[in-house]
Amino acid sequence: MTDEELIVEFALTRLDNPDLDLEEVAALVVRRVGADRMVEFASRNLAARGELRGAVFPAAVEHVLRVVLTMRGPAD
C-alpha cells in the first residue's frame, strides 16, 4: 500500500468516525486493512526507528500516524 493509498484510507475512516482522535482513527485503519498490511506497516515503522523488534499492532498504528502527520506538513 502506498502512502497516498494509506492517506485515502485514513481520510475515509476519519469521515466515518469524526469524533475519534487521530490515534483512534489510525487504529481503525490498521484493523480494517488486515493482518498482512498490519505486519507491513509495523515492519516499515520499526525500520524507520532502527529497531529489530516490537509489538506489531502499536508499531503499525504508529506508522499510519507517521505517514498522516508527514503528509500534513509542518505545524503552523
C-alpha contacts under 8 A as a table, 3 or more apart, distances in Angstrom:
res1	aa1	res2	aa2	distance
1	M	5	E	6.12
1	M	6	L	6.59
1	M	37	R	7.78
2	T	5	E	5.19
2	T	6	L	6.24
3	D	6	L	4.93
3	D	7	I	6.17
3	D	67	V	6.63
4	E	7	I	5.07
4	E	8	V	6.36
5	E	8	V	5.12
5	E	9	E	6.20
6	L	9	E	5.03
6	L	10	F	6.06
6	L	64	V	7.42
6	L	67	V	7.97
7	I	10	F	4.99
7	I	11	A	6.04
7	I	67	V	7.63
7	I	68	V	6.29
8	V	11	A	5.05
8	V	12	L	6.15
9	E	12	L	5.25
9	E	13	T	6.16
9	E	29	V	6.93
10	F	13	T	5.12
10	F	14	R	6.03
10	F	25	V	7.03
10	F	26	A	6.82
10	F	29	V	6.26
10	F	68	V	7.90
11	A	14	R	4.99
11	A	15	L	6.19
12	L	15	L	5.09
12	L	16	D	6.41
13	T	16	D	5.12
13	T	17	N	6.23
13	T	25	V	6.56
13	T	28	L	7.39
13	T	29	V	6.77
14	R	17	N	4.97
14	R	18	P	5.49
14	R	20	L	7.61
14	R	25	V	6.08
15	L	18	P	5.59
17	N	20	L	5.90
17	N	25	V	7.40
20	L	24	E	5.82
20	L	25	V	6.20
21	D	24	E	5.42
21	D	25	V	6.34
22	L	25	V	5.12
22	L	26	A	6.13
22	L	65	L	7.33
23	E	26	A	4.99
23	E	27	A	6.21
23	E	61	V	7.24
23	E	65	L	6.81
24	E	27	A	5.04
24	E	28	L	6.33
25	V	28	L	5.06
25	V	29	V	6.26
26	A	29	V	5.02
26	A	30	V	6.29
26	A	61	V	5.52
26	A	62	E	7.92
26	A	64	V	5.84
26	A	65	L	6.27
27	A	30	V	5.11
27	A	31	R	6.26
27	A	61	V	5.47
28	L	31	R	5.07
28	L	32	R	6.10
29	V	32	R	5.07
29	V	33	V	6.22
30	V	33	V	5.45
30	V	34	G	6.80
30	V	37	R	7.61
30	V	38	M	5.88
30	V	57	F	7.61
30	V	60	A	6.70
30	V	61	V	6.32
30	V	64	V	7.82
31	R	34	G	5.83
31	R	35	A	7.85
31	R	38	M	7.74
33	V	36	D	7.90
33	V	37	R	5.93
33	V	38	M	7.00
34	G	37	R	5.75
34	G	38	M	6.16
35	A	38	M	4.95
35	A	39	V	6.24
36	D	39	V	5.32
36	D	40	E	6.32
37	R	40	E	4.81
37	R	41	F	6.04
38	M	41	F	5.16
38	M	42	A	6.10
38	M	56	V	7.10
38	M	57	F	6.74
38	M	60	A	5.58
39	V	42	A	5.04
39	V	43	S	6.05
39	V	56	V	6.34
39	V	57	F	8.00
39	V	60	A	7.02
40	E	43	S	5.23
40	E	44	R	6.27
40	E	60	A	7.73
41	F	44	R	5.17
41	F	45	N	6.21
41	F	59	A	7.30
41	F	60	A	4.66
41	F	61	V	7.81
41	F	63	H	5.87
41	F	64	V	7.34
42	A	45	N	5.09
42	A	46	L	6.09
42	A	56	V	5.46
42	A	57	F	7.06
42	A	58	P	7.76
42	A	59	A	4.66
42	A	60	A	4.06
42	A	61	V	7.74
42	A	62	E	7.98
42	A	63	H	6.64
43	S	46	L	5.13
43	S	47	A	6.03
43	S	59	A	7.83
43	S	60	A	7.76
44	R	47	A	5.13
44	R	48	A	6.16
44	R	63	H	7.08
45	N	48	A	5.07
45	N	49	R	6.25
45	N	59	A	6.08
45	N	60	A	6.80
45	N	62	E	7.01
45	N	63	H	5.08
46	L	49	R	5.05
46	L	50	G	5.98
46	L	51	E	5.05
46	L	52	L	6.50
46	L	53	R	7.09
46	L	54	G	7.19
46	L	59	A	6.93
47	A	50	G	4.92
47	A	51	E	6.05
47	A	52	L	7.35
48	A	51	E	7.81
51	E	54	G	7.57
54	G	59	A	6.82
55	A	58	P	5.98
55	A	59	A	6.11
56	V	59	A	5.26
56	V	60	A	6.05
57	F	60	A	5.12
57	F	61	V	6.22
58	P	61	V	5.06
58	P	62	E	6.10
59	A	62	E	5.03
59	A	63	H	6.23
60	A	63	H	5.05
60	A	64	V	6.42
61	V	64	V	5.18
61	V	65	L	6.32
62	E	65	L	5.08
62	E	66	R	6.00
63	H	66	R	4.97
63	H	67	V	6.20
64	V	67	V	5.27
64	V	68	V	6.19
65	L	68	V	5.07
65	L	69	L	5.94
66	R	69	L	5.30
66	R	70	T	5.94
67	V	70	T	5.12
67	V	71	M	6.12
68	V	71	M	5.23
68	V	72	R	6.23
69	L	72	R	5.03
69	L	73	G	6.61
70	T	73	G	5.45
70	T	74	P	7.68
